[in-house]
Amino acid sequence: METAWQQVRRALEAEGWNLDAFERPLSWPFEPRPLTVGRVRGTLFGVAIGDALGAPVEGRPGSRRAAAPVRRLLPHHERPAGTVTDDTQLTLAVASSLLERGTLDPEDLVRRFLRTGPELVGAGWATRQALERLGRGAAWWLAGSASAGNGAAMRAAPVGLFFESPDAIRRAAFLQALVTHRDPTAVASSIVHALWVGWLARGGPADAGALAWAVAAVDGLERPLATRHRKRRSVTLAGLLREVGGFQGRPQEAFEHFRTGAFVLESLPSAAAVFLSHPEEPEAVFLTLVNAGGDTDTMAALAGAWLGAYLGDRKLRSRTPSEWWQVSAAAEIERISRLGVA
């Protein structure tokens, strides 16, 4: 991974990317606990449950969900209830690559993404365009779309589980994002998500302090982006995530403030606000997000990773309906979870 990181860093800094944050050492600000199979399994099932619950209503207005809220797994994309989409499919591809290669190998990720590509359910345009370029032979560090979508973050959870040190998580999350998203905000979102999963899976508290620590790890990486919000002309993900704490316990206000689209400036802060409001109540978190409207499956998948990392599979299972665990990726998650911790 170091060779790939050094190669990419030189190229991106020559293009004007600000990677000064990577000069500052990063360490856990608490005594981390050993990672357990239960935290790995909980994280991966959390992604899959949120994904499968939210997929049938992805892109629909939240106002329509108020009349008929989602409470169970439903069919979607002409597939049976419990079918996972690209959020889970690519998350498991990253996890399998890490386990089999023993590090973050971008070339191996490319091969797996291309192999999975024809089977992806509901993949976003940025990922699809990147895969087309990769399929034509583009270099992995050049093929990514100039998109600040949430496709890079949604699959980053395994990075936070696999690597022990925050510095290694940060570098690996950067590289895995770049394969499909050549955008500083998308890269930053991958790093923040992976670091937060790593924090929670190792016993860190589920509070706003964790988010602030992860945000500081990408300080200066982003360039301000224009938003759809009439009161904010340009913002950074880091800036928006620093506002999340003010919306704990106020999900509808968070959705109105941040919005709920596939733009990672919208979906990641909204998911974070709901998770921080109810980290001990996974059913409430999932149902709030899948009925919010917009990119429901990815918001719920992001929060599902945090819930599973924080609670572990036993608590997550005991606090959610058993039917939710009948996801199409269950066997693959069990296989990866057993391999994931010695």
N, C-alpha and C positions, 0 to 999 in steps of 0.2 A: 504493500500500500504506500510505503514511503516514497518509492520511486515514482509512482503515479502522482502522488501529491506534489512532489517537487516539480515534476514536469508541468502539471497544470498550474501551479502557483506562478511559475515563471511566465507562462503564456498569458495568464489573466492579468497579472500586474503590468505586463507590457501593454495591455489594452486599457489600463486605467482602473482596474478593480482595486478597491481598498481592502487589503487583507491584514491591516495592522493588528486587528484583534487577535490574530493567531500568534503574534509575538508575545502576548501576555499569557503566562501559564494558567491553566484552569485545573482546579481540584475540587473535590467534594467538600462542602463546608460543614460536613457532619461525618460521623464514623459509619461508613457504609456496611450494611449487612451482606453476607454472602447471597448470591442470587440462587433462587430455588426453582425447581421444576414448576411449582404452583404459580409463581409469578410469571414465568415464561408462558405457560398454558393460559393463564388468565389474560395476559396481554393479547395473545393471538386470538383467543376466543372473543375477547372484547371487541377487537377490530371486526371480526366476522359477524358477530351479532348486530353491531351497529350498522354495518354495511347492508346485511340482509334485511333488517327492519326498515331501513330508510330507502332502499332502492326502489320499491314499488311507487313511492310518492315523490321521487327526486324531480325537482324542477316545477313542482306544483305550488301555487300560492298557499301560504300558511292559513289564510282565511278559509280556504276550502277544507282544511283539515279540522278546523274547529267544529264543524258540523258532523264530521265522521272521522274522529281521530284514529290513527293506527295504534293498535294494541297487540297485534300478533304478526307473525310472519305471513306474507302474502305472495302470490305468484307475481312475476314481473318479466318483461322482455321475452314473453312466451316460454318462460321456464317455471318450474315448480317453486312453491314457497320454500324459503330457506336458501335459495341460490345466492351465492356471493357474486360480487362484481369485481371490477379491476382493482378496487381498493384492497381487497383481500388477496386476490390473485397475485398482484405484484408484491404485496407485503411478504407472502410466502415464498415468492421467487427470490427476494432479497435474503430471507432467512435461510433458505436452502443453499444459496451461494456462499453465505458466510460460514455455514457449518461445513460444507464440503471443501471450500478453498482455505479456510482458516484465517481469512482476512477479507478486506473489501477489495475485490478484484473487478475493476470496471469492465474489462474485456469479457469476463465470465458473466457479469450482469447483462451485457449486451446480448450474448448468446441466449441466455434464459429469457430475456424480454422478447427477443425475436421469435423464440420457440413458442412462447405463451401468446404472442400477439394475435394470431388468428382466433384464439379462444377467449380473448378478453371480452367481458360484458360491460358495456357502457363506458368505454375508455374515452377520455377527453381528447379534444383536438390537438393540444400541445404534445401529449404523449404519442398520439397516432402519427403526427407529422415527424416527430423525432425518430420513431421506429421506421418510418419510410426511408428517412435519410440514412439511418444505420443499416438498413437492409440493402441500400445501394452502395455501401462501403464507406460511408463517412466516418471519420475518426470520432471516437466516443466523446472526446472533450469539445468537439465542434458541432456535433449533430443536434444538440439540445435546442428547443424552441425558446425564443425570447418571450417567455410567458411567466407571469407571476401567479399562475394558477396553483391549485393545491395538490396537484398530482405528484409533486416531489415529496411533500410532507406526508401524504397519506400512507406511504409505504415505508417510512423511515423507522418505525418502531423497533424492528429487530436490531438495528444498529445500536440503540440504547441498551439492549439486553446483552449483546455479544461482547462488546468491548468494555473493559473494566475502568479505564481512566477517562475522565471527561475530555481530555485533549484528544485521545484517540477517537472517541465518539464524534467530536466536532469535525475532525478531518474526514472521517469515513462518511458522515452524513453529508458533508459538502460534496464529496466525490459521487456518491450515489445519486444525488439530486442532479448533478451536472449532466448525467447521461441523457436526460430528457428535457431538462429545464435550464437553459443557459441564461439565468436571470438572477441578480443578487438577492432579490426578495424571496424568490422561490427557494434558493439555496439557504437563506437565513431561516426560512420556515422549517426546512428539513432538519437543520441543526437544533433549533429550539424544541421541536417535537421529540427528536431522539434523546436530547439531554433530559427533558422532562420525564420521559419514560424511564430512562436510566436512574434518575433521582428517585422516582416513586418505587421502582422495582427493588431498590437497595435500602428501602426503609425511610426515605426522606418524607417529611410532612407534606400533606396535600394542602398547601396554602399559597398565598400570593408571593411569598418570599422565594419559593422555588421558581416561579415564573420570572421574577425579577432577576434571579441569578442566571437563568438560561438566556434571557434577553441580553444581559450584559456581555455574554459570550460572543455575540454577533455585533457588538457596538461598532458603528462606522462602516459595516459591510454594505448596507443598502444605499440606494439613491431614492429620494422622495418620488412617489408615484401619484399621478392624478387619480381621484376616486369619483364614484358616483354621488357621493354625499354632498349636498349643496352647501353645507357649512364648512367643508374641509376641501380645499383645492388640491393639496398634495400632502402625503403622509408617508410614514414608514411603518412596517409591521412592528418594529420595536416600539415605536411611539404609541401605536394602538394597544399593544399588549400591556403597556404601562397603565392604560386606562381601565383594564379589565376589572381590577379590584373594586372599582366604584360601582360595578353592576352586579355584584354578588347578591343573589336572592331576588334579582329583578330581570328575569330572562326576556320578557317581552320588550323591555326598554333596551336591553343589550342587542336584541335583534334589530330594533329600529335604529339604534346608534351605529352598529357595525355592519348590518345587513347579513345576508345568509347565502350569498352566491359562491360560485366556484373560485372567484378571486380570493387568494389566500389572505388578503387584507380583511376579508369579510368572514370567511368560514372559520378560520383558526381562532380569532378573538371571541366570536360568538360561542364556539364550542368550549373554549376555556372558561368563559363566564359561567356557563351552566355547570360544568364540572366542579369548579371551585365553590359553587353554591351548594352542591349536594354530593360530595365525594364518597359519603357512606351510603348513599341511596341510588344505586345504579339504575334501578327501574325508572325512577323519576328522571334521571339524566337522559337515558335513552329515549323515553317517550316525549320529553320536552323537545329534544333535538329533531327526532324524526317527524314531528308535527309542526315544525317551525316554518316549513316551506323552504324553497331554494335547494341547495346542495345537501339534502338531508342525509344521504348515505355517508358522505365523506365527513360531515360534522359529527355524526354519531360514531363513525369508525375511529376518528381521532380521539374523541372522548372515551370510547370503549377501550382504547389502548391504555389511556391513563387510569381508568377504573380498574382494569385487569392487573396492571402493574402495581397499583396501590393495594388492592384488596386480595389479590391472588385468586386462583380459580375456585377454591372452596367457598369463600365469602361471596364472590360474584355469583356463583351458582345458587347459593342459598337465598340470595336476595333478588333473583330474577325468575320469571316463569320457566319451568323446565322445557317447555315447547320451543323457547327461543334458542336452545342449544342444538336443535336439529338442523344445523347449517350444512350446506353441501361440502364444505371444506373440513368437516370435523375429523375425518380419518387422517388427513394430511397434517392438521394441527397437532393431533396426538403423536404422530410420528416425529415431527420436528421438535415438539416439546421434550420428548424422551431423550432425544439426541442433544438437546440444547444445553443441558447441565450435566456435568460428569457426576 
